Amino acid sequence: MNDIDETQRHPTQAEAELTDRVDGQAASWFARLRTGQVSDQEKLAFEHWLAQDEAHSLAYHEISMLWNGVQLKQASRTGGLSSQRPPQQASVPYWPKPLLMAACVALLFIFQTELTVLFQADYSTVVGRQQTVHLADGTVITLNTNSAFAVTMSDDQRTVELFKGEAYIDVQPDARRPFIVYASHSATRVLGTRFFVHTQAASDAITVVSGRVEVTNHVRWQESVILHDHDSALVNKATLSKTSNPGPALASSWLDGYLVFQDTPLGDALDQVQRYRNGVVIFKDDSLRQFRINGRINLHDTAGMIDSLTKALPITITHLSDWITIIG
């Protein structure tokens, strides 16, 4: 009879699934605690979870070590979901380790980036909130979700720097002091008008409701585009061009508390929805992003946004936690 070397024994399917479920819990706790925004009750719940089983503390320690090591970086590049649907258990989610590591990277990047922006901004909104600001000159700025800006007033000009997000700006006319809005890739100069500026990592989008603005590119200052009523422009590092206008109703729908979609790819729609809710959304199959949708989403129902957006589609939504959603 041959002795069995326990160190070489492969874990059973049940053991592997249990390990993955514990890792999923550990990842959720790790991402949440790294924010520093946890209540005393949540801290007690975390301590209780650690004490329940030695495997819990080991899994949490492993993720902490991976966060500081090469394996985490590699997981964020190569992680992927299995095409097999995991066993469904209400209390403990199943989550392959490479993907949970990548999700941790995404969440922590978001949290750390937020701190840098907030130190620079005069006004800001958190995810899912909006704010109207009345400037000293009479200009009114409405900030959309997860947005931030700083303002400078001088005798010869008025300047707003939009660090992130989107703003609707109703400028008080003043011929002596032009109003300039700087975003990631653009500068928009106005005298008196109403317009939107939405800045993102790759580009800025400017839409005029009424009036006239001049838009320039940060890199190519000699080039500019003049926009009038209902005109739009897209500005990135390389180009500056007029674009098709989505229409006043679509562009301003968030001011009324809704997002409106007309034959919009699901991936694009979810990119917009994610601006109004915390966490990350991961597609098991990128082809699902191409489903076309029509409808209107209530911005005040952040918990049900994704479910209401996808309820007519042949897909499955899995909420691993308040911060992580998988679409497959």
C-alpha positions as CSV (number, residue, x, y, z in Angstrom):
1,M,0.0,0.0,0.0
2,N,1.4,3.3,-1.0
3,D,1.4,6.2,1.4
4,I,-0.4,9.3,0.3
5,D,1.6,12.5,0.3
6,E,-0.9,15.1,1.6
7,T,1.4,17.9,0.5
8,Q,1.0,16.8,-3.1
9,R,-2.8,16.0,-3.0
10,H,-4.9,18.2,-5.2
11,P,-7.9,19.8,-3.5
12,T,-11.4,18.5,-4.2
13,Q,-13.8,20.7,-6.1
14,A,-15.7,21.4,-2.9
15,E,-12.5,22.5,-1.2
16,A,-11.5,24.7,-4.1
17,E,-14.9,26.3,-4.2
18,L,-14.8,27.0,-0.4
19,T,-11.3,28.6,-0.8
20,D,-12.6,30.8,-3.6
21,R,-15.6,31.9,-1.6
22,V,-13.4,32.8,1.4
23,D,-11.1,34.7,-0.9
24,G,-14.0,36.6,-2.3
25,Q,-15.1,37.7,1.2
26,A,-11.5,38.7,2.1
27,A,-11.2,40.8,-1.1
28,S,-14.5,42.6,-0.3
29,W,-13.3,43.4,3.2
30,F,-9.8,44.4,2.0
31,A,-11.2,46.9,-0.6
32,R,-13.7,48.3,1.9
33,L,-11.2,48.8,4.8
34,R,-8.7,50.5,2.5
35,T,-11.1,53.4,2.0
36,G,-10.9,54.4,5.6
37,Q,-14.6,55.1,5.5
38,V,-16.0,52.3,7.7
39,S,-18.2,52.6,10.7
40,D,-17.5,51.1,14.2
41,Q,-20.2,48.5,13.5
42,E,-18.5,47.5,10.2
43,K,-15.1,47.2,12.1
44,L,-16.7,44.9,14.6
45,A,-18.3,42.8,11.8
46,F,-14.9,42.4,10.2
47,E,-13.3,41.3,13.5
48,H,-16.1,38.8,13.9
49,W,-15.5,37.5,10.4
50,L,-11.8,37.1,11.1
51,A,-12.4,35.2,14.3
52,Q,-14.9,32.7,12.7
53,D,-12.3,30.6,11.0
54,E,-8.5,30.6,10.7
55,A,-9.0,30.4,6.9
56,H,-10.5,33.9,7.0
57,S,-7.5,35.5,8.6
58,L,-5.1,33.6,6.3
59,A,-7.0,34.7,3.2
60,Y,-7.0,38.3,4.3
61,H,-3.3,38.2,5.0
62,E,-2.6,36.6,1.6
63,I,-4.5,39.4,-0.2
64,S,-2.7,42.1,1.8
65,M,0.6,40.5,0.8
66,L,-0.4,40.2,-2.8
67,W,-1.4,43.8,-2.9
68,N,2.3,44.8,-2.2
69,G,3.7,42.1,-4.6
70,V,4.2,41.2,-8.2
71,Q,1.5,38.6,-8.2
72,L,-1.3,41.2,-7.8
73,K,0.0,43.2,-10.8
74,Q,0.1,40.1,-12.9
75,A,-3.4,39.1,-11.8
76,S,-4.7,42.5,-12.8
77,R,-3.3,42.0,-16.3
78,T,-4.3,38.3,-16.8
79,G,-7.4,37.8,-14.6
80,G,-10.5,36.4,-16.3
81,L,-13.8,34.8,-15.3
82,S,-14.5,31.1,-16.0
83,S,-17.2,30.5,-18.6
84,Q,-18.8,28.0,-16.2
85,R,-21.5,29.4,-13.9
86,P,-20.4,28.9,-10.2
87,P,-22.6,27.4,-7.6
88,Q,-25.0,30.0,-6.2
89,Q,-25.0,30.6,-2.5
90,A,-26.8,33.6,-1.0
91,S,-24.4,34.4,1.8
92,V,-21.0,33.6,0.3
93,P,-20.2,34.6,-3.3
94,Y,-17.9,32.5,-5.5
95,W,-15.1,34.4,-7.2
96,P,-12.0,33.2,-9.0
97,K,-8.9,34.7,-7.3
98,P,-7.3,36.4,-10.3
99,L,-10.4,38.4,-11.0
100,L,-10.9,39.4,-7.4
101,M,-7.3,40.7,-7.3
102,A,-7.9,42.8,-10.5
103,A,-11.1,44.2,-8.9
104,C,-9.2,45.2,-5.8
105,V,-6.7,47.1,-8.0
106,A,-9.6,48.9,-9.7
107,L,-11.3,49.9,-6.5
108,L,-8.2,51.1,-4.7
109,F,-7.1,53.1,-7.8
110,I,-10.5,54.9,-7.6
111,F,-10.2,55.7,-3.9
112,Q,-6.7,57.0,-4.1
113,T,-7.4,59.2,-7.2
114,E,-10.4,60.8,-5.3
115,L,-8.2,62.1,-2.5
116,T,-5.9,63.9,-4.9
117,V,-8.8,65.7,-6.7
118,L,-10.6,66.7,-3.5
119,F,-7.6,68.5,-2.1
120,Q,-7.6,70.8,-5.2
121,A,-11.3,71.5,-5.6
122,D,-13.4,74.3,-4.2
123,Y,-16.7,72.4,-4.8
124,S,-17.3,68.7,-5.3
125,T,-20.0,66.1,-5.4
126,V,-19.9,62.5,-4.3
127,V,-21.2,59.6,-6.4
128,G,-24.9,59.8,-7.0
129,R,-25.3,63.5,-5.8
130,Q,-25.6,66.8,-7.6
131,Q,-25.0,70.4,-6.3
132,T,-25.9,73.9,-7.6
133,V,-23.3,76.6,-6.9
134,H,-24.0,80.3,-7.2
135,L,-20.8,82.2,-7.9
136,A,-20.1,85.8,-6.8
137,D,-20.6,87.2,-10.4
138,G,-24.1,85.7,-10.7
139,T,-23.0,82.6,-12.7
140,V,-24.8,79.4,-11.7
141,I,-23.0,76.0,-12.0
142,T,-24.7,72.7,-11.5
143,L,-22.4,69.8,-10.7
144,N,-23.3,66.3,-11.8
145,T,-22.4,63.2,-9.9
146,N,-18.8,62.6,-8.8
147,S,-17.6,66.0,-10.1
148,A,-15.2,68.7,-8.8
149,F,-14.1,72.2,-9.8
150,A,-12.1,75.2,-8.6
151,V,-13.0,78.8,-9.4
152,T,-10.8,81.9,-9.6
153,M,-12.2,85.5,-10.0
154,S,-10.1,88.4,-11.1
155,D,-10.6,91.9,-12.5
156,D,-10.0,90.8,-16.1
157,Q,-11.4,87.2,-16.3
158,R,-13.3,84.5,-14.5
159,T,-11.8,81.0,-14.5
160,V,-13.2,77.6,-13.6
161,E,-11.1,74.4,-13.7
162,L,-13.2,71.2,-14.0
163,F,-11.0,68.4,-12.5
164,K,-13.5,65.6,-13.1
165,G,-17.1,64.9,-14.0
166,E,-19.6,67.1,-15.6
167,A,-21.0,70.6,-15.1
168,Y,-23.9,72.7,-16.5
169,I,-22.9,76.3,-16.5
170,D,-25.2,79.3,-16.9
171,V,-22.8,82.2,-17.3
172,Q,-23.6,85.7,-16.2
173,P,-22.7,88.0,-19.1
174,D,-19.8,90.4,-18.5
175,A,-18.0,91.8,-21.6
176,R,-15.1,93.0,-19.5
177,R,-14.4,89.7,-17.9
178,P,-14.5,86.6,-20.2
179,F,-15.5,83.3,-18.6
180,I,-13.1,80.4,-19.3
181,V,-13.6,76.7,-18.3
182,Y,-10.5,74.5,-18.3
183,A,-11.0,70.7,-18.4
184,S,-8.6,67.8,-19.0
185,H,-8.1,68.5,-22.7
186,S,-9.9,71.7,-23.5
187,A,-10.4,75.4,-22.8
188,T,-13.9,76.9,-23.4
189,R,-14.2,80.7,-23.6
190,V,-17.6,82.4,-23.3
191,L,-19.1,85.8,-22.7
192,G,-22.6,84.7,-21.8
193,T,-24.2,81.4,-22.5
194,R,-25.5,78.1,-21.1
195,F,-23.5,75.0,-21.8
196,F,-22.3,71.6,-20.5
197,V,-18.7,70.4,-20.1
198,H,-18.0,66.7,-19.4
199,T,-14.4,65.8,-18.8
200,Q,-13.0,62.3,-18.9
201,A,-9.6,60.7,-19.0
202,A,-9.6,60.4,-22.8
203,S,-11.6,63.4,-24.0
204,D,-13.7,66.4,-23.1
205,A,-17.3,66.9,-24.5
206,I,-18.8,70.4,-24.7
207,T,-22.5,71.0,-25.6
208,V,-24.0,74.5,-26.0
209,V,-27.6,75.0,-25.0
210,S,-27.8,78.6,-26.0
211,G,-25.2,81.3,-26.8
212,R,-21.8,81.1,-28.4
213,V,-18.4,79.6,-27.1
214,E,-15.0,79.2,-28.5
215,V,-13.3,75.8,-27.7
216,T,-9.6,75.2,-28.0
217,N,-7.3,72.2,-27.4
218,H,-4.6,72.3,-24.7
219,V,-2.0,71.0,-27.1
220,R,-2.9,73.0,-30.2
221,W,-3.8,76.4,-29.0
222,Q,-3.9,77.9,-32.5
223,E,-6.9,75.6,-33.4
224,S,-10.4,76.4,-32.2
225,V,-14.0,75.6,-32.9
226,I,-16.9,78.0,-32.6
227,L,-20.1,76.5,-31.1
228,H,-23.6,78.0,-31.3
229,D,-27.0,76.9,-30.0
230,H,-27.2,73.0,-29.8
231,D,-23.7,72.5,-31.2
232,S,-21.3,70.0,-29.6
233,A,-17.5,69.4,-29.8
234,L,-15.2,66.5,-28.7
235,V,-11.7,67.3,-27.6
236,N,-8.8,64.9,-26.9
237,K,-5.0,65.1,-27.1
238,A,-4.9,64.8,-30.8
239,T,-8.1,66.3,-32.2
240,L,-10.7,69.0,-31.8
241,S,-13.9,68.6,-33.8
242,K,-17.6,69.3,-33.9
243,T,-19.8,66.2,-33.2
244,S,-23.4,65.2,-33.6
245,N,-25.5,66.7,-30.9
246,P,-27.5,64.2,-28.8
247,G,-30.2,66.8,-28.5
248,P,-31.1,69.1,-25.5
249,A,-33.4,66.5,-23.9
250,L,-30.7,63.8,-23.8
251,A,-27.8,66.1,-22.8
252,S,-29.7,67.7,-20.0
253,S,-31.8,64.7,-18.7
254,W,-29.6,64.4,-15.6
255,L,-30.7,67.8,-14.5
256,D,-34.2,66.3,-14.2
257,G,-33.0,63.2,-12.3
258,Y,-32.9,60.8,-15.2
259,L,-30.6,59.2,-17.8
260,V,-32.2,58.6,-21.2
261,F,-30.9,56.0,-23.7
262,Q,-31.9,55.6,-27.3
263,D,-30.5,52.6,-29.1
264,T,-27.4,52.8,-26.9
265,P,-24.9,49.9,-26.6
266,L,-25.2,48.3,-23.1
267,G,-21.5,48.9,-22.5
268,D,-21.8,52.7,-23.2
269,A,-25.0,52.9,-21.1
270,L,-23.3,51.2,-18.1
271,D,-20.3,53.5,-18.4
272,Q,-22.7,56.4,-17.8
273,V,-24.6,54.6,-15.0
274,Q,-21.4,53.8,-13.2
275,R,-20.8,57.6,-12.7
276,Y,-23.8,57.6,-10.3
277,R,-23.0,54.5,-8.2
278,N,-20.0,53.2,-6.3
279,G,-18.0,50.0,-7.2
280,V,-17.1,48.2,-10.4
281,V,-19.0,46.3,-13.0
282,I,-17.2,43.4,-14.8
283,F,-18.5,41.7,-18.0
284,K,-17.9,37.9,-18.3
285,D,-18.1,38.3,-22.1
286,D,-17.3,41.6,-23.8
287,S,-19.7,40.8,-26.6
288,L,-22.5,41.5,-24.1
289,R,-21.6,45.2,-24.2
290,Q,-23.1,45.4,-27.7
291,F,-26.7,44.7,-26.7
292,R,-28.8,47.8,-27.6
293,I,-31.1,49.4,-25.1
294,N,-33.8,52.1,-24.9
295,G,-35.3,53.6,-21.8
296,R,-35.0,55.9,-18.9
297,I,-33.2,55.4,-15.6
298,N,-34.1,57.1,-12.3
299,L,-30.9,58.6,-10.9
300,H,-32.3,58.5,-7.4
301,D,-32.6,54.7,-7.4
302,T,-28.9,53.9,-7.4
303,A,-29.4,50.4,-5.9
304,G,-31.6,49.3,-8.8
305,M,-30.0,51.1,-11.7
306,I,-28.2,48.1,-13.3
307,D,-31.1,45.7,-12.7
308,S,-33.7,48.0,-14.3
309,L,-31.3,48.8,-17.2
310,T,-30.8,45.1,-18.0
311,K,-34.1,43.5,-17.1
312,A,-35.3,43.1,-20.7
313,L,-32.0,41.5,-21.8
314,P,-31.1,37.7,-21.8
315,I,-28.3,38.2,-19.3
316,T,-27.6,37.4,-15.6
317,I,-26.6,40.0,-13.0
318,T,-24.6,38.8,-10.0
319,H,-24.0,41.3,-7.1
320,L,-21.0,39.9,-5.2
321,S,-21.2,42.9,-2.8
322,D,-22.3,46.5,-2.8
323,W,-19.0,47.3,-4.6
324,I,-18.7,44.5,-7.2
325,T,-21.2,43.4,-9.9
326,I,-20.7,40.8,-12.6
327,I,-22.7,40.7,-15.8
328,G,-22.9,37.4,-17.7
